[in-house]
């Protein structure tokens, strides 16, 4: 038996929940199908929980276009919905002549992205802010922060349900096909069924490419290849040394091993970056402890290696390989030719920061 529905959102990560919320608020009837037994178990809950300012993304790219709007919308949402967060600020540090020369380029990049509240501070100013830091200069970002990602997703889901939406867990997409008036999906799980929807939004994250390939009629040439970027975190069992986020200068494919803390004050370092063949390897390699300490000593000279404890790992669905800068791919009919299908690919960092802006963009495409 085939059941007709209005909208299916595939994946209940922070982006899928945000998209479902936006469409529900636009009076669409939304069902979210999620393969796991709860929401947000993958990339959405295995990250730094940082609210990014929008500094380093390539101007003109989708990440850069959505970063500032997403940041501002996220702060406003957290305030209005009681989601625990902190605008704790960030220092982006430079050491040595080469990195000092790059600071101005990073500042210019940020300005092109609409980030207008940054300033370069001297080593003395940075030390006054953070007495344990080492740097020759730094970019001070007052709009960077941290957020409780689980609390955020709970609030988003509450909005979805208040708008009449439904979350169906343990409901994996087994396949599907494009039909005349939308898409038809085969849903597995305890009670398998077939759903026919006018609109399908693929927010499947680490599985977005596999889901797209399982739907007959989506042109294979429009489905990008995914690379799995694994990032490991170590927590610090000693006293937290900094109140702000401390970052090195970014590379094209990574923001580097940085210092952050959670809302309970727990200090942590990460993520590193390695490209792996599968999307389910969450083991943390304890032998990486000294490498993490060495990376951090560039800005935190007094770190004690023995205080680093293996924390957790996350995997990002990247659409660019090692050394390459990726972006978000958000595809509508103009790309693949299918009415009612939106495919979201490569939604890695800053996906958490931009989740509400991504959702607004999807809603606009569907209008």
MIDRENLUM-547789 format. One record per residue: residue in three letters; y, x, z of N, C-alpha, C in turn. Coordinates in steps of 0.02 Angstrom, whole numbers, always signed. Layout:
N
   residuo   n_north   n_east     n_up   ca_north   ca_east    ca_up   c_north   c_east     c_up
       Ala         Y        X        Z          Y         X        Z         Y        X        Z
...
***
This chain:
367
   residuo   n_north   n_east     n_up   ca_north   ca_east    ca_up   c_north   c_east     c_up
       Unk       -60      +42       +0         +0        +0       +0       +62      +44       +0
       Unk      +111      +26      -41       +173       +63      -45      +229      +24      -12
       Unk      +264      +57      +33       +319       +25      +69      +385      +50      +40
       Unk      +432       +5      +26       +497       +24       -1      +547      +37      +55
       Unk      +582      +93      +51       +634      +111      +99      +696     +133      +61
       Unk      +751     +140      +96       +813      +160      +65      +817     +236      +58
       Unk      +817     +271     +115       +826      +344     +116      +770     +377     +156
       Unk      +742     +430     +129       +697      +473     +167      +729     +542     +172
       Unk      +737     +566     +233       +757      +635     +245      +696     +673     +267
       Unk      +680     +727     +232       +621      +766     +247      +641     +825     +292
       Unk      +617     +825     +353       +631      +879     +400      +681     +859     +453
       Unk      +661     +868     +517       +703      +849     +574      +730     +910     +610
       Unk      +752     +960     +571       +791     +1013     +600      +863     +991     +608
       Unk      +906    +1037     +628       +976     +1017     +641     +1011     +992     +577
       Unk      +992    +1019     +520      +1023      +996     +457      +995     +927     +437
       Unk      +930     +918     +442       +901      +853     +426      +928     +798     +471
       Unk      +935     +812     +536       +963      +763     +582     +1036     +748     +565
       Unk     +1074     +799     +546      +1144      +789     +528     +1151     +747     +465
       Unk     +1108     +761     +415      +1110      +723     +353     +1092     +650     +367
       Unk     +1039     +639     +407      +1019      +571     +424     +1075     +535     +461
       Unk     +1110     +570     +505      +1166      +540     +541     +1221     +519     +493
       Unk     +1240     +564     +447      +1294      +549     +401     +1277     +489     +357
       Unk     +1215     +485     +333      +1196      +429     +290     +1188     +365     +330
       Unk     +1165     +371     +392      +1161      +312     +434     +1230     +283     +449
       Unk     +1278     +327     +461      +1347      +304     +474     +1378     +274     +411
       Unk     +1350     +289     +353      +1372      +259     +290     +1332     +196     +273
       Unk     +1298     +168     +324      +1261      +106     +317     +1200     +111     +271
       Unk     +1171     +171     +268      +1108      +179     +234     +1051     +173     +285
       Unk      +996     +145     +264       +936      +141     +306      +896     +205     +298
       Unk      +887     +242     +353       +860      +310     +349      +796     +317     +389
       Unk      +746     +348     +358       +686      +370     +393      +682     +446     +386
       Unk      +674     +480     +442       +663      +553     +442      +589     +564     +451
       Unk      +558     +602     +405       +488      +620     +413      +483     +693     +431
       Unk      +446     +707     +484       +440      +774     +513      +366     +791     +523
       Unk      +345     +850     +499       +275      +868     +503      +252     +885     +574
       Unk      +298     +909     +616       +279      +928     +684      +284     +869     +732
       Unk      +267     +880     +796       +265      +825     +843      +332     +812     +877
       Unk      +383     +849     +859       +450      +837     +884      +500     +868     +835
       Unk      +564     +861     +849       +616      +886     +804      +633     +959     +819
       Unk      +659     +994     +769       +689     +1059     +778      +646    +1114     +806
       Unk      +584    +1119     +784       +539     +1169     +814      +540    +1237     +777
       Unk      +573    +1240     +720       +571     +1303     +681      +638    +1338     +683
       Unk      +670    +1347     +626       +732     +1387     +622      +787    +1360     +668
       Unk      +790    +1295     +676       +844     +1264     +716      +842    +1283     +789
       Unk      +783    +1301     +815       +778     +1318     +886      +761    +1391     +897
       Unk      +758    +1430     +844       +740     +1501     +850      +793    +1543     +817
       Unk      +853    +1541     +847       +910     +1578     +819      +955    +1600     +877
       Unk     +1014    +1625     +861      +1060     +1650     +912     +1101    +1596     +946
       Unk     +1098    +1535     +920      +1138     +1479     +946     +1213    +1493     +944
       Unk     +1234    +1532     +895      +1304     +1551     +888     +1341    +1502     +843
       Unk     +1401    +1485     +863      +1448     +1448     +820     +1490    +1501     +784
       Unk     +1478    +1509     +720      +1510     +1563     +682     +1580    +1542     +659
       Unk     +1624    +1591     +655      +1693     +1577     +633     +1699    +1572     +557
       Unk     +1653    +1603     +519      +1656     +1601     +447     +1683    +1665     +416
       Unk     +1672    +1722     +450      +1706     +1784     +432     +1678    +1818     +370
       Unk     +1612    +1828     +367      +1585     +1878     +321     +1555    +1850     +257
       Unk     +1554    +1784     +247      +1519     +1756     +189     +1559    +1767     +125
       Unk     +1523    +1771      +69      +1555     +1786       +5     +1603    +1730      -14
       Unk     +1667    +1746      -24      +1716     +1694      -42     +1694    +1656     -105
       Unk     +1701    +1591     -102      +1682     +1549     -158     +1612    +1522     -154
       Unk     +1569    +1554     -114      +1501     +1530     -106     +1498    +1468      -62
       Unk     +1440    +1435      -62      +1433     +1374      -24     +1440    +1386      +51
       Unk     +1412    +1441      +76      +1418     +1456     +148     +1491    +1465     +167
       Unk     +1528    +1501     +126      +1599     +1513     +141     +1639    +1448     +137
       Unk     +1622    +1405      +89      +1658     +1342      +80     +1648    +1294     +139
       Unk     +1590    +1297     +171      +1574     +1250     +224     +1585    +1278     +294
       Unk     +1594    +1343     +301      +1593     +1374     +367     +1649    +1350     +413
       Unk     +1711    +1352     +391      +1766     +1334     +435     +1765    +1260     +451
       Unk     +1754    +1218     +401      +1750     +1146     +412     +1692    +1130     +459
       Unk     +1636    +1164     +448      +1578     +1152     +491     +1590    +1174     +563
       Unk     +1621    +1232     +571      +1638     +1257     +638     +1682    +1207     +675
       Unk     +1735    +1185     +643      +1782     +1138     +676     +1749    +1071     +691
       Unk     +1707    +1047     +644      +1673      +983     +655     +1623     +989     +712
       Unk     +1590    +1047     +717      +1540     +1056     +770     +1573    +1058     +839
       Unk     +1629    +1094     +845      +1664     +1095     +910     +1686    +1024     +929
       Unk     +1713     +986     +881      +1736      +918     +895     +1677     +874     +915
       Unk     +1621     +880     +880      +1562      +840     +897     +1537     +856     +967
       Unk     +1533     +920     +983      +1508      +940    +1049     +1553     +912    +1104
       Unk     +1618     +914    +1093      +1665      +888    +1143     +1658     +812    +1151
       Unk     +1651     +777    +1096      +1649      +704    +1099     +1582     +677    +1122
       Unk     +1529     +717    +1115      +1462      +694    +1133     +1433     +729    +1194
       Unk     +1473     +769    +1228      +1450      +801    +1289     +1396     +854    +1278
       Unk     +1396     +887    +1220      +1348      +940    +1206     +1373    +1005    +1237
       Unk     +1332    +1037    +1276      +1352     +1099    +1310     +1366    +1154    +1259
       Unk     +1425    +1184    +1264      +1444     +1238    +1219     +1499    +1279    +1252
       Unk     +1514    +1336    +1223      +1567     +1378    +1249     +1601    +1415    +1191
       Unk     +1667    +1411    +1189      +1705     +1450    +1140     +1717    +1518    +1172
       Unk     +1664    +1559    +1173      +1664     +1620    +1213     +1696    +1680    +1178
       Unk     +1713    +1674    +1114      +1747     +1725    +1074     +1699    +1781    +1054
       Unk     +1721    +1823    +1008      +1679     +1876     +982     +1721    +1937     +966
       Unk     +1690    +1996     +974      +1718     +2059     +950     +1671    +2088     +898
       Unk     +1698    +2102     +839      +1661     +2132     +784     +1682    +2205     +782
       Unk     +1638    +2250     +803      +1659     +2318     +820     +1649    +2367     +763
       Unk     +1691    +2418     +763      +1687     +2473     +714     +1687    +2539     +751
       Unk     +1643    +2584     +730      +1641     +2652     +757     +1637    +2702     +699
       Unk     +1681    +2751     +700      +1682     +2800     +647     +1728    +2781     +590
       Unk     +1747    +2832     +551      +1797     +2822     +498     +1774    +2772     +445
       Unk     +1711    +2776     +426      +1687     +2731     +373     +1692    +2658     +395
       Unk     +1672    +2644     +456      +1675     +2575     +480     +1747    +2553     +492
       Unk     +1789    +2598     +515      +1860     +2580     +524     +1891    +2560     +458
       Unk     +1871    +2594     +405      +1898     +2577     +339     +1874    +2508     +316
       Unk     +1815    +2488     +339      +1787     +2423     +319     +1819    +2365     +355
       Unk     +1851    +2377     +412      +1879     +2322     +451     +1929    +2281     +411
       Unk     +1973    +2315     +375      +2023     +2279     +336     +1991    +2237     +281
       Unk     +1937    +2263     +251      +1903     +2225     +199     +1871    +2162     +229
       Unk     +1842    +2169     +289      +1813     +2111     +322     +1867    +2060     +339
       Unk     +1924    +2084     +362      +1980     +2039     +377     +2003    +2002     +315
       Unk     +2008    +2036     +259      +2030     +2005     +197     +1979    +1953     +174
       Unk     +1915    +1969     +180      +1862     +1923     +163     +1869    +1859     +204
       Unk     +1881    +1867     +269      +1887     +1810     +313     +1947    +1766     +294
       Unk     +2002    +1798     +276      +2062     +1759     +256     +2047    +1717     +194
       Unk     +2010    +1746     +146      +1993     +1708      +87     +1949    +1648     +103
       Unk     +1912    +1652     +159      +1869     +1597     +181     +1906    +1547     +224
       Unk     +1971    +1559     +236      +2010     +1513     +276     +2008    +1526     +351
       Unk     +1983    +1585     +370      +1982     +1604     +441     +2048    +1640     +456
       Unk     +2093    +1608     +491      +2161     +1634     +497     +2180    +1656     +568
       Unk     +2132    +1654     +615      +2150     +1670     +685     +2124    +1737     +708
       Unk     +2103    +1780     +662      +2076     +1846     +680     +2133    +1897     +688
       Unk     +2119    +1948     +728      +2163     +2006     +729     +2123    +2068     +747
       Unk     +2148    +2125     +722      +2116     +2189     +738     +2144    +2214     +804
       Unk     +2099    +2233     +850      +2120     +2260     +915     +2099    +2333     +920
       Unk     +2137    +2372     +957      +2122     +2442     +967     +2064    +2451    +1016
       Unk     +2040    +2512    +1022      +1988     +2526    +1071     +2011    +2510    +1142
       Unk     +2074    +2524    +1156      +2101     +2510    +1223     +2103    +2435    +1237
       Unk     +2123    +2396    +1187      +2124     +2323    +1196     +2053    +2296    +1205
       Unk     +2007    +2322    +1165      +1937     +2299    +1171     +1909    +2316    +1240
       Unk     +1925    +2376    +1266      +1902     +2395    +1333     +1932    +2351    +1387
       Unk     +1994    +2330    +1376      +2025     +2285    +1425     +1990    +2217    +1425
       Unk     +1966    +2195    +1367      +1929     +2133    +1363     +1858    +2141    +1391
       Unk     +1825    +2195    +1372      +1756     +2207    +1389     +1747    +2280    +1412
       Unk     +1749    +2292    +1478      +1749     +2361    +1503     +1687    +2402    +1486
       Unk     +1632    +2369    +1467      +1570     +2406    +1452     +1562    +2422    +1378
       Unk     +1612    +2406    +1337      +1605     +2414    +1265     +1625    +2484    +1243
       Unk     +1596    +2505    +1186      +1619     +2566    +1153     +1635    +2548    +1081
       Unk     +1696    +2564    +1060      +1714     +2554     +990     +1779    +2592     +977
       Unk     +1792    +2605     +914      +1856     +2635     +894     +1908    +2583     +877
       Unk     +1885    +2524     +860      +1928     +2465     +848     +1881    +2406     +839
       Unk     +1909    +2346     +837      +1867     +2286     +830     +1908    +2229     +801
       Unk     +1875    +2182     +771      +1905     +2118     +752     +1892    +2068     +808
       Unk     +1945    +2038     +832      +1940     +1988     +885     +1939    +1919     +853
       Unk     +1886    +1880     +868      +1877     +1813     +840     +1878    +1762     +897
       Unk     +1933    +1726     +906      +1937     +1677     +960     +1899    +1612     +947
       Unk     +1877    +1601     +885      +1844     +1538     +867     +1768    +1542     +867
       Unk     +1740    +1599     +885      +1667     +1606     +889     +1643    +1579     +956
       Unk     +1582    +1554     +956      +1556     +1525    +1018     +1481    +1519    +1018
       Unk     +1454    +1482    +1067      +1383     +1469    +1073     +1373    +1395    +1089
       Unk     +1314    +1370    +1072      +1300     +1299    +1081     +1228    +1290    +1103
       Unk     +1215    +1238    +1141      +1147     +1218    +1159     +1117    +1181    +1099
       Unk     +1075    +1215    +1061      +1050     +1186     +999     +1005    +1125    +1013
       Unk      +967    +1127    +1067       +925     +1070    +1083      +967    +1009    +1102
       Unk     +1018    +1021    +1142      +1063      +966    +1160     +1100     +938    +1100
       Unk     +1118     +982    +1053      +1151      +960     +992     +1104     +914     +952
       Unk     +1041     +935     +944       +995      +894     +905      +979     +828     +940
       Unk      +976     +828    +1007       +967      +765    +1043     +1024     +717    +1029
       Unk     +1085     +743    +1030      +1144      +701    +1017     +1144     +674     +945
       Unk     +1126     +717     +897      +1122      +695     +828     +1070     +641     +819
       Unk     +1011     +651     +849       +958      +601     +844      +980     +535     +876
       Unk     +1016     +539     +932      +1043      +478     +962     +1088     +440     +915
       Unk     +1130     +476     +879      +1174      +444     +829     +1133     +411     +773
       Unk     +1081     +446     +751      +1038      +419     +698     +1006     +354     +721
       Unk      +978     +354     +781       +943      +295     +806      +992     +238     +819
       Unk     +1052     +254     +843      +1103      +202     +854     +1124     +169     +789
       Unk     +1119     +207     +734      +1136      +179     +668     +1077     +144     +635
       Unk     +1021     +139     +671       +962      +105     +645      +911     +150     +612
       Unk      +922     +216     +615       +875      +263     +585      +814     +273     +628
       Unk      +761     +301     +597       +697      +311     +631      +673     +382     +618
       Unk      +647     +415     +670       +614      +480     +663      +539     +469     +667
       Unk      +503     +488     +614       +430      +484     +613      +402     +555     +618
       Unk      +374     +572     +676       +346      +638     +686      +272     +639     +665
       Unk      +245     +699     +659       +177      +708     +634      +166     +670     +569
       Unk      +216     +676     +526       +216      +639     +462      +232     +687     +405
       Unk      +186     +732     +388       +200      +781     +335      +201     +749     +265
       Unk      +243     +776     +222       +243      +756     +152      +185     +792     +117
       Unk      +138     +753      +91        +79      +782      +58       +89     +790      -17
       Unk      +139     +756      -44       +152      +758     -116      +194     +698     -136
       Unk      +206     +692     -199       +247      +636     -222      +259     +639     -296
       Unk      +300     +593     -319       +318      +592     -390      +384     +557     -399
       Unk      +419     +575     -453       +480      +541     -472      +462     +477     -508
       Unk      +493     +421     -488       +480      +357     -520      +546     +329     -547
       Unk      +543     +272     -580       +601      +246     -615      +660     +232     -568
       Unk      +647     +207     -508       +701      +188     -464      +706     +232     -402
       Unk      +683     +294     -407       +688      +340     -350      +630     +389     -348
       Unk      +602     +397     -289       +546      +442     -280      +493     +409     -236
       Unk      +430     +427     -248       +375      +401     -210      +341     +459     -174
       Unk      +334     +455     -108       +306      +509      -69      +243     +487      -34
       Unk      +193     +531      -34       +132      +520       +5      +141     +554      +73
       Unk      +138     +514     +126       +149      +540     +193       +83     +543     +230
       Unk       +67     +601     +258         +5      +609     +294       +13     +594     +368
       Unk       -34     +620     +407        -31      +609     +479       -83     +559     +502
       Unk       -72     +531     +561       -121      +485     +590      -126     +420     +551
       Unk       -71     +398     +522        -71      +336     +483       -41     +351     +414
       Unk       -80     +380     +369        -55      +397     +302       -28     +336     +266
       Unk       +25     +347     +228        +56      +292     +191       +93     +320     +131
       Unk      +112     +275      +86       +154      +293      +29      +221     +259      +37
       Unk      +274     +297      +32       +342      +270      +38      +378     +280      -28
       Unk      +411     +227      -51       +453      +232     -110      +525     +225      -88
       Unk      +566     +275     -104       +635      +277      -81      +684     +282     -139
       Unk      +742     +251     -130       +796      +259     -179      +823     +330     -177
       Unk      +825     +359     -115       +854      +425     -104      +808     +467      -62
       Unk      +797     +529      -82       +759      +577      -42      +801     +640      -36
       Unk      +810     +664      +27       +846      +726      +39      +797     +775      +70
       Unk      +786     +829      +36       +738      +880      +57      +773     +930     +103
       Unk      +762     +922     +168       +789      +968     +219      +732    +1004     +254
       Unk      +680    +1022     +217       +619     +1047     +247      +621    +1120     +267
       Unk      +679    +1154     +259       +687     +1221     +286      +638    +1271     +259
       Unk      +593    +1296     +301       +544     +1347     +281      +493    +1320     +231
       Unk      +491    +1254     +223       +443     +1223     +177      +477    +1187     +119
       Unk      +543    +1197     +111       +580     +1159      +61      +553    +1171       -9
       Unk      +535    +1232      -25       +510     +1247      -92      +440    +1216     -103
       Unk      +397    +1220      -51       +330     +1192      -57      +334    +1116      -65
       Unk      +378    +1084      -26       +386     +1011      -33      +410     +994     -103
       Unk      +460    +1030     -128       +487     +1015     -194      +433    +1023     -248
       Unk      +393    +1076     -243       +341     +1087     -293      +286    +1034     -290
       Unk      +279    +1001     -232       +226      +950     -225      +247     +883     -255
       Unk      +310     +877     -276       +335      +813     -303      +337     +818     -379
       Unk      +294     +781     -412       +291      +782     -485      +356     +756     -514
       Unk      +384     +793     -560       +446      +772     -593      +506     +815     -576
       Unk      +502     +852     -521       +556      +899     -505      +544     +962     -546
       Unk      +590     +980     -589       +579     +1038     -633      +568    +1103     -593
       Unk      +513    +1136     -608       +495     +1197     -571      +550    +1250     -576
       Unk      +584    +1252     -632       +635     +1303     -643      +695    +1295     -596
       Unk      +703    +1235     -567       +760     +1224     -522      +743    +1239     -449
       Unk      +680    +1255     -434       +659     +1267     -365      +662    +1341     -352
       Unk      +709    +1365     -310       +715     +1437     -300      +657    +1466     -260
       Unk      +644    +1529     -271       +594     +1566     -233      +621    +1579     -163
       Unk      +581    +1566     -113       +602     +1580      -44      +576    +1647      -21
       Unk      +618    +1682      +17       +598     +1742      +53      +602    +1727     +127
       Unk      +552    +1749     +164       +550     +1735     +236      +578    +1795     +274
       Unk      +637    +1784     +303       +670     +1837     +342      +657    +1828     +416
       Unk      +614    +1869     +444       +597     +1864     +515      +646    +1903     +557
       Unk      +669    +1872     +611       +714     +1905     +658      +687    +1900     +729
       Unk      +683    +1957     +764       +657     +1959     +832      +714    +1967     +881
       Unk      +704    +1941     +942       +754     +1945     +995      +722    +1976    +1058
       Unk      +761    +2017    +1091       +742     +2043    +1157      +793    +2017    +1208
       Unk      +770    +1992    +1264       +815     +1972    +1318      +827    +2032    +1363
       Unk      +881    +2030    +1401       +900     +2085    +1446      +894    +2060    +1517
       Unk      +850    +2092    +1556       +837     +2068    +1624      +890    +2090    +1674
       Unk      +933    +2137    +1655       +987     +2158    +1699     +1047    +2111    +1694
       Unk     +1100    +2129    +1729      +1161     +2088    +1727     +1191    +2089    +1657
       Unk     +1216    +2031    +1635      +1247     +2026    +1569     +1310    +2070    +1568
       Unk     +1315    +2117    +1519      +1370     +2165    +1519     +1435    +2139    +1488
       Unk     +1430    +2087    +1447      +1488     +2062    +1410     +1494    +1986    +1419
       Unk     +1555    +1962    +1418      +1566     +1889    +1419     +1573    +1862    +1348
       Unk     +1593    +1905    +1301      +1601     +1885    +1231     +1539    +1906    +1190
       Unk     +1534    +1879    +1130      +1484     +1902    +1083     +1507    +1970    +1056
       Unk     +1460    +2016    +1046      +1476     +2082    +1019     +1432    +2094     +958
       Unk     +1465    +2104     +900      +1430     +2112     +837     +1448    +2178     +805
       Unk     +1400    +2210     +770      +1417     +2265     +725     +1446    +2236     +660
       Unk     +1469    +2280     +616      +1490     +2256     +550     +1429    +2234     +510
       Unk     +1436    +2181     +471      +1377     +2153     +436     +1357    +2193     +374
       Unk     +1294    +2185     +355      +1271     +2209     +290     +1262    +2147     +245
       Unk     +1248    +2156     +180      +1243     +2098     +136     +1190    +2047     +158
       Unk     +1134    +2070     +186      +1079     +2023     +202     +1072    +2008     +276
       Unk     +1116    +2037     +318      +1107     +2027     +390     +1172    +2040     +427
       Unk     +1179    +2008     +486      +1235     +2023     +530     +1218    +2076     +581
       Unk     +1157    +2104     +576      +1138     +2159     +618     +1117    +2137     +688
       Unk     +1087    +2184     +724      +1067     +2171     +793     +1131    +2166     +835
       Unk     +1142    +2108     +863      +1204     +2097     +901     +1189    +2072     +971
       Unk     +1240    +2073    +1012      +1234     +2048    +1081     +1260    +1977    +1085
       Unk     +1221    +1935    +1117      +1244     +1868    +1133     +1214    +1849    +1200
       Unk     +1231    +1791    +1222      +1203     +1764    +1285     +1196    +1689    +1277
       Unk     +1152    +1660    +1318      +1147     +1588    +1315     +1195    +1557    +1366
       Unk     +1195    +1491    +1369      +1243     +1457    +1412     +1227    +1464    +1485
       Unk     +1167    +1489    +1501      +1149     +1504    +1570     +1167    +1575    +1590
       Unk     +1195    +1614    +1543      +1215     +1682    +1558     +1163    +1735    +1542
       Unk     +1106    +1716    +1513      +1054     +1764    +1495     +1075    +1805    +1435
       Unk     +1078    +1871    +1443      +1097     +1916    +1389     +1037    +1929    +1343
       Unk     +1051    +1937    +1278       +998     +1952    +1231     +1025    +1991    +1172
       Unk      +980    +2026    +1139       +995     +2064    +1079      +953    +2038    +1021
       Unk      +982    +2038     +962       +945     +2018     +903      +990    +1982     +854
       Unk      +963    +1962     +798       +895     +1978     +776      +895    +2041     +733
       Unk      +837    +2073     +729       +826     +2122     +676      +806    +2083     +614
       Unk      +789    +2117     +561       +770     +2082     +500      +713    +2118     +465
       Unk      +659    +2081     +454       +605     +2106     +412      +582    +2049     +368
       Unk      +563    +2065     +307       +540     +2014     +260      +464    +2011     +263
       Unk      +438    +1951     +276       +367     +1942     +286      +338    +1895     +234
       Unk      +272    +1893     +230       +239     +1855     +177      +227    +1783     +195
       Unk      +226    +1767     +261       +212     +1699     +282      +271    +1671     +321
       Unk      +270    +1605     +333       +325     +1574     +368      +306    +1548     +438
       Unk      +255    +1580     +467       +233     +1557     +533      +216    +1614     +581
       Unk      +241    +1674     +569       +228     +1731     +613      +285    +1738     +663
       Unk      +275    +1714     +724       +328     +1716     +774      +314    +1767     +829
       Unk      +268    +1813     +817       +254     +1864     +867      +313    +1913     +873
       Unk      +325    +1937     +933       +378     +1987     +945      +344    +2055     +957
       Unk      +365    +2105     +920       +336     +2172     +923      +368    +2211     +980
       Unk      +332    +2221    +1034       +359     +2256    +1092      +377    +2328    +1077
       Unk      +347    +2358    +1025       +362     +2427    +1008      +432    +2435     +978
       Unk      +465    +2379     +963       +533     +2381     +936      +586    +2388     +990
       Unk      +565    +2391    +1053       +612     +2393    +1109      +662    +2450    +1103
       Unk      +639    +2510    +1089       +684     +2568    +1086      +730    +2563    +1025
       Unk      +705    +2536     +970       +747     +2528     +910      +804    +2479     +925
       Unk      +790    +2426     +962       +843     +2379     +982      +894    +2414    +1026
       Unk      +870    +2453    +1074       +916     +2489    +1119      +960    +2537    +1080
       Unk      +930    +2573    +1032       +969     +2620     +992     +1023    +2584     +952
       Unk     +1007    +2528     +923      +1057     +2490     +886     +1114    +2468     +932
       Unk     +1097    +2446     +992      +1148     +2421    +1038     +1191    +2476    +1067
       Unk     +1164    +2537    +1071      +1203     +2592    +1102     +1265    +2609    +1062
       Unk     +1268    +2588    +1001      +1328     +2601     +961     +1388    +2565     +991
       Unk     +1376    +2507    +1024      +1432     +2471    +1055     +1421    +2462    +1131
       Unk     +1361    +2478    +1155      +1344     +2468    +1226     +1309    +2531    +1251
       Unk     +1347    +2583    +1267      +1317     +2648    +1282     +1274    +2649    +1345
       Unk     +1284    +2604    +1391      +1248     +2606    +1455     +1187    +2560    +1457
       Unk     +1165    +2536    +1401      +1106     +2492    +1401     +1045    +2529    +1428
       Unk     +1005    +2494    +1468       +944     +2521    +1495      +885    +2493    +1455
       Unk      +850    +2538    +1419       +795     +2515    +1376      +743    +2477    +1415
       Unk      +728    +2499    +1477       +676     +2467    +1517      +692    +2395    +1535
       Unk      +756    +2376    +1530       +776     +2308    +1547      +767    +2259    +1489
       Unk      +749    +2285    +1431       +737     +2241    +1374      +666    +2211    +1377
       Unk      +662    +2146    +1369       +599     +2110    +1373      +590    +2070    +1309
       Unk      +530    +2073    +1278       +519     +2033    +1217      +537    +1960    +1229
       Unk      +577    +1932    +1184       +600     +1863    +1192      +565    +1815    +1145
       Unk      +592    +1806    +1086       +564     +1758    +1038      +581    +1783     +968
       Unk      +554    +1750     +918       +568     +1767     +848      +583    +1703     +810
       Unk      +622    +1710     +757       +637     +1655     +712      +627    +1679     +640
       Unk      +622    +1631     +595       +613     +1647     +525      +664    +1607     +485
       Unk      +698    +1641     +439       +749     +1609     +398      +724    +1598     +327
       Unk      +737    +1540     +299       +718     +1527     +229      +772    +1554     +182
       Unk      +766    +1617     +162       +817     +1650     +122      +802    +1643      +47
       Unk      +853    +1642       +7       +843     +1639      -65      +863    +1705      -98
       Unk      +871    +1757      -57       +885     +1824      -83      +843    +1874      -45
       Unk      +823    +1927      -79       +779     +1976      -49      +817    +2030      -10
       Unk      +781    +2083      +10       +811     +2136      +50      +873    +2166      +17
       Unk      +926    +2173      +56       +987     +2204      +33     +1032    +2160       -9
       Unk     +1011    +2097      -20      +1049     +2050      -62     +1081    +1996      -19
       Unk     +1139    +1973      -39      +1172     +1919       -2     +1150    +1852      -30
       Unk     +1126    +1809      +14      +1104     +1743       -6     +1159    +1692       +0
       Unk     +1141    +1629       -9      +1188     +1574       -2     +1147    +1510       +7
       Unk     +1182    +1455      +19      +1150     +1389      +19     +1145    +1364      -53
       Unk     +1088    +1334      -71      +1082     +1297     -134     +1074    +1224     -115
       Unk     +1122    +1182     -135      +1118     +1110     -123     +1121    +1077     -192
       Unk     +1064    +1053     -214      +1057     +1031     -284     +1054     +954     -289
       Unk     +1094     +928     -336      +1091      +857     -351     +1071     +847     -424
       Unk     +1083     +787     -449      +1062      +769     -517     +1091     +817     -570
       Unk     +1150     +843     -557      +1181      +888     -606     +1141     +951     -618
       Unk     +1097     +968     -570      +1056     +1028     -576      +986    +1011     -602
       Unk      +954     +961     -572       +883      +947     -588      +873     +883     -628
       Unk      +925     +842     -636       +921      +783     -678      +889     +722     -647
       Unk      +878     +723     -581       +843      +667     -549      +891     +628     -505
       Unk      +900     +565     -520       +943      +523     -479      +909     +512     -410
       Unk      +949     +518     -358       +923      +503     -292      +889     +559     -256
       Unk      +885     +619     -286       +854      +676     -252      +906     +730     -239
       Unk      +910     +751     -176       +951      +809     -157      +905     +861     -127
       Unk      +906     +920     -154       +866      +975     -128      +908    +1027      -94
       Unk      +892    +1042      -31       +928     +1093       +7      +883    +1154      +15
       Unk      +906    +1211      -11       +865     +1272      -11      +906    +1329      +18
       Unk      +872    +1374      +53       +906     +1434      +80      +955    +1418     +136
       Unk      +940    +1365     +176       +986     +1348     +230      +969    +1390     +291
       Unk      +995    +1450     +291       +987     +1497     +347     +1053    +1499     +385
       Unk     +1070    +1555     +416      +1135     +1562     +449     +1190    +1557     +397
       Unk     +1243    +1518     +409      +1260     +1482     +470     +1242    +1407     +468
       Unk     +1178    +1393     +458      +1156     +1324     +453     +1172    +1283     +515
       Unk     +1163    +1313     +574      +1179     +1278     +636     +1254    +1261     +639
       Unk     +1296    +1311     +625      +1368     +1301     +626     +1391    +1248     +576
       Unk     +1360    +1249     +518      +1385     +1207     +462     +1347    +1142     +454
       Unk     +1303    +1124     +501      +1259     +1067     +491     +1297    +1003     +475
       Unk     +1352     +990     +509      +1390      +928     +497     +1427     +931     +430
       Unk     +1451     +990     +411      +1485      +997     +347     +1435     +991     +289
       Unk     +1375    +1018     +298      +1322     +1010     +248     +1307     +936     +239
       Unk     +1302     +900     +295      +1287      +828     +292     +1341     +790     +255
       Unk     +1404     +806     +268      +1459      +773     +233     +1456     +787     +158
       Unk     +1439     +850     +141      +1434      +868      +70     +1378     +829      +36
       Unk     +1321     +823      +69      +1265      +783      +41     +1286     +711      +31
       Unk     +1320     +683      +81      +1343      +613      +75     +1390     +604      +17
       Unk     +1434     +653       +6      +1481      +650      -51     +1443     +653     -117
       Unk     +1392     +696     -122      +1354      +700     -183     +1319     +634     -198
       Unk     +1295     +600     -146      +1260      +538     -156     +1306     +480     -173
       Unk     +1370     +487     -157      +1419      +435     -176     +1430     +434     -251
***
